[in-house]
Amino acid sequence: MTTKTDTFNYIESPLSTLWTTVLSVGLKSAVVGANATSGSVQVVSMYKIADYDFLDDQSARIVIGTIVAFDWAGVVVRASTAGGGSFYLCYYASGDARVIIEYWTGGAFSATLETITGAPGTLANGDELRLDVTGTSLRAYINGAAIGTGVTHSSLTSGQPGMGYLAGNANTTLISSFSGVDSAGGDTLNAQCAL
């Protein structure tokens, strides 16, 4: 078992030597995926933990910082840089108070796997968003409580946990902390925002 700690700064890219950039792309709109068709172009940044041997069953958790309207923050699991970036993404869209789970492959949006409305409500500073993947099952959590129905998807079988965000303001502290955990109690990375 390996446990490491880190601090990160949104202005750096990659965030530090413990992170690898999976995807950094300009998208239109504050909501990624199928809805990225209108609005101003903003940069979506995705990072995975570098140089770890996480097992395929893993969890990624963030603590929300300050999110302004139409920015979002999220977590990724089974992320790799292969083919331009592939991962499962779970994010909180602040503009319409939804939690969305998506599948991205080859550096591009592929499918919305689950859209969770109602139960999430409005996430605020200090709230926790988590995505677990076990086998082919993906499940989102807010503050430790399962939300939605969960989904199954089998396209990605390995990779690293990580985080991602879209911010119109680079100084906005969207994520105050991150934890990536090997579900078998193996590798762990705990990181705090230094901004």
C-alpha positions as CSV (number, residue, x, y, z in Angstrom):
1,M,0.0,0.0,0.0
2,T,1.3,3.4,-1.0
3,T,-0.2,6.7,0.4
4,K,1.0,10.1,-0.9
5,T,-0.1,13.6,-0.2
6,D,0.1,16.6,-2.5
7,T,-1.0,20.2,-3.0
8,F,-2.2,21.5,-6.3
9,N,-2.7,24.9,-7.9
10,Y,-5.2,25.5,-10.8
11,I,-2.8,27.7,-12.6
12,E,-0.2,25.0,-13.0
13,S,-0.5,22.4,-15.8
14,P,-0.1,19.6,-14.9
15,L,-1.1,20.3,-11.3
16,S,2.1,18.8,-9.9
17,T,4.5,16.0,-10.7
18,L,2.0,13.5,-9.2
19,W,-0.6,14.3,-11.9
20,T,-0.8,13.7,-15.6
21,T,-3.0,15.8,-17.9
22,V,-5.5,13.4,-19.6
23,L,-7.4,16.1,-21.5
24,S,-7.3,19.8,-21.9
25,V,-9.8,21.0,-24.5
26,G,-11.9,24.1,-25.3
27,L,-15.6,23.3,-25.2
28,K,-18.6,25.5,-25.7
29,S,-21.1,25.8,-22.9
30,A,-20.7,25.1,-19.2
31,V,-22.0,21.6,-19.5
32,V,-19.8,19.0,-21.3
33,G,-20.7,16.1,-23.5
34,A,-23.8,16.2,-25.7
35,N,-24.7,19.7,-24.5
36,A,-21.5,21.3,-25.6
37,T,-22.9,23.1,-28.6
38,S,-23.5,26.7,-27.5
39,G,-22.1,29.5,-25.4
40,S,-18.5,30.7,-25.1
41,V,-15.5,28.4,-25.4
42,Q,-14.0,27.5,-22.1
43,V,-11.2,25.1,-21.2
44,V,-12.1,21.7,-19.7
45,S,-9.2,20.2,-17.8
46,M,-8.9,16.5,-16.7
47,Y,-6.1,15.1,-14.7
48,K,-5.3,11.6,-13.5
49,I,-2.9,10.4,-10.8
50,A,0.5,9.6,-12.3
51,D,2.8,6.6,-11.7
52,Y,0.6,4.6,-9.4
53,D,-0.6,1.0,-9.7
54,F,-4.3,1.4,-8.8
55,L,-6.4,-1.7,-9.1
56,D,-9.3,-1.6,-11.6
57,D,-11.8,-1.1,-8.8
58,Q,-11.3,2.4,-7.5
59,S,-12.9,5.5,-6.1
60,A,-12.3,9.2,-6.7
61,R,-13.6,11.9,-4.3
62,I,-13.5,15.7,-4.3
63,V,-14.6,18.2,-1.7
64,I,-16.4,21.1,-3.5
65,G,-14.9,24.5,-3.0
66,T,-16.4,27.7,-4.5
67,I,-18.4,27.1,-7.7
68,V,-19.8,30.1,-9.5
69,A,-22.7,29.7,-11.9
70,F,-22.2,27.5,-14.9
71,D,-18.8,26.2,-13.8
72,W,-18.5,22.5,-12.8
73,A,-16.2,20.2,-10.9
74,G,-15.9,16.4,-11.0
75,V,-14.0,13.2,-10.7
76,V,-12.8,10.6,-13.1
77,V,-12.1,6.9,-12.7
78,R,-10.2,4.5,-15.0
79,A,-8.6,7.4,-16.7
80,S,-5.8,6.9,-19.2
81,T,-4.0,9.1,-21.8
82,A,-4.4,6.4,-24.5
83,G,-5.9,7.6,-27.7
84,G,-6.2,11.2,-26.5
85,G,-7.8,10.5,-23.2
86,S,-10.4,8.0,-22.0
87,F,-12.3,8.0,-18.6
88,Y,-15.5,7.8,-16.8
89,L,-16.5,11.3,-15.6
90,C,-18.9,12.3,-12.8
91,Y,-19.5,16.0,-12.4
92,Y,-21.7,18.5,-10.7
93,A,-23.2,21.0,-13.1
94,S,-23.9,24.1,-11.1
95,G,-26.1,25.9,-13.6
96,D,-28.9,23.3,-13.4
97,A,-28.0,21.4,-10.2
98,R,-27.5,18.0,-11.8
99,V,-24.9,15.3,-11.3
100,I,-23.9,13.6,-14.6
101,I,-21.9,10.4,-15.3
102,E,-20.3,10.3,-18.8
103,Y,-18.1,8.0,-20.8
104,W,-15.3,9.7,-22.8
105,T,-13.0,7.9,-25.2
106,G,-10.2,9.1,-27.6
107,G,-10.3,12.6,-26.1
108,A,-14.0,13.1,-26.9
109,F,-17.4,12.7,-25.3
110,S,-19.0,9.4,-26.2
111,A,-22.1,8.9,-24.0
112,T,-24.1,10.2,-21.0
113,L,-24.5,7.1,-18.8
114,E,-26.7,8.7,-16.0
115,T,-28.2,12.1,-15.3
116,I,-29.3,12.6,-11.7
117,T,-31.6,15.5,-10.9
118,G,-33.6,16.5,-7.8
119,A,-31.7,14.6,-5.1
120,P,-28.4,16.4,-5.6
121,G,-29.8,19.8,-4.9
122,T,-27.3,22.6,-4.9
123,L,-23.8,21.6,-3.8
124,A,-21.9,24.1,-1.8
125,N,-18.5,24.6,-0.3
126,G,-17.6,21.6,1.8
127,D,-19.9,19.1,0.0
128,E,-18.3,15.9,-1.2
129,L,-18.8,14.3,-4.7
130,R,-17.6,10.7,-5.2
131,L,-17.6,8.1,-8.0
132,D,-16.9,4.4,-7.4
133,V,-16.3,1.8,-10.0
134,T,-16.4,-1.9,-9.2
135,G,-16.3,-4.3,-12.1
136,T,-18.7,-2.8,-14.6
137,S,-20.7,-0.9,-12.0
138,L,-20.5,2.9,-11.5
139,R,-22.2,4.7,-8.7
140,A,-22.2,8.4,-7.6
141,Y,-22.4,9.7,-4.0
142,I,-22.9,13.0,-2.4
143,N,-21.7,13.4,1.2
144,G,-21.4,9.6,1.5
145,A,-25.0,8.9,0.4
146,A,-25.6,7.0,-2.9
147,I,-27.6,9.0,-5.5
148,G,-29.3,7.9,-8.7
149,T,-29.7,4.3,-9.6
150,G,-26.1,3.5,-10.7
151,V,-25.1,2.3,-14.1
152,T,-23.1,-0.5,-15.7
153,H,-20.6,0.1,-18.5
154,S,-17.8,-2.2,-19.7
155,S,-15.7,-0.2,-22.1
156,L,-12.9,0.9,-19.7
157,T,-11.4,-1.8,-17.6
158,S,-8.3,-0.1,-16.1
159,G,-6.8,3.3,-15.5
160,Q,-6.3,5.8,-12.7
161,P,-8.6,8.0,-10.6
162,G,-8.5,11.7,-11.0
163,M,-10.4,15.0,-11.2
164,G,-11.6,17.5,-13.7
165,Y,-13.2,20.9,-13.9
166,L,-14.4,23.7,-16.2
167,A,-13.8,27.2,-14.8
168,G,-14.4,30.5,-16.5
169,N,-12.2,32.0,-13.8
170,A,-8.8,30.2,-13.3
171,N,-8.7,31.5,-9.8
172,T,-12.0,30.0,-8.7
173,T,-11.3,27.3,-6.2
174,L,-13.7,24.7,-7.6
175,I,-12.1,21.8,-5.7
176,S,-10.7,22.2,-2.3
177,S,-9.4,18.6,-1.9
178,F,-9.2,15.3,-3.8
179,S,-8.7,11.7,-2.7
180,G,-8.2,8.7,-5.0
181,V,-8.4,5.3,-3.5
182,D,-7.8,1.8,-4.6
183,S,-10.9,0.0,-3.5
184,A,-8.9,-2.9,-2.1
185,G,-7.2,-0.5,0.3
186,G,-4.0,-0.2,-1.8
187,D,-2.7,3.0,-3.3
188,T,-4.1,6.3,-2.1
189,L,-3.4,9.9,-3.1
190,N,-4.7,12.8,-0.9
191,A,-4.4,16.3,-2.3
192,Q,-5.3,19.8,-1.1
193,C,-5.7,22.9,-3.2
194,A,-2.9,25.4,-2.5
195,L,-4.6,28.4,-4.2
